[in-house]
Amino acid sequence: MIHGALITESLRAETTLDGLALVIRRIVRSRPTDTTPNQPKVWTIVYFEADDSAAEHLASTLAGALDTPGWYADFSSASETFVVFAGRVFRYQRGDETGRAEAAAHGRSLGIPESQLDWEA
């Protein structure tokens, strides 16, 4: 089972996500204190689960749907972590600090604040 989070405001305008077999576990409205000038002041975070077999399709779908600059979505299975940016997917074994560092470095290059690079290793 994969578990993840998606900030709905991170999706490009006019985007529709179809064909995703997600189970929504929680939806939270949040006022983060560390937004960038390009990010809204209120976020809607959707916490979801899906079957492991959906991971690659979900990653490629999100890579084509996320807005720029400075947004990502993340999810993980028992063995792997996926960090998805617009047009780019990082996939690495859980606990792989090198893989995590590469994804975080890409996030920093997009202007994402360090405090937002907080996905599970």
PyMOL commands that set and color helices and strands:
alter all, ss='L'
color gray80, all
select helices_A, chain A and resi 8-10+52-63+97-109+114-116
alter helices_A, ss='H'
color red, helices_A
select strands_A, chain A and resi 2-7+23-30+43-50+72-76+80-85+88-93
alter strands_A, ss='S'
color yellow, strands_A
deselect
rebuild
show_as cartoon
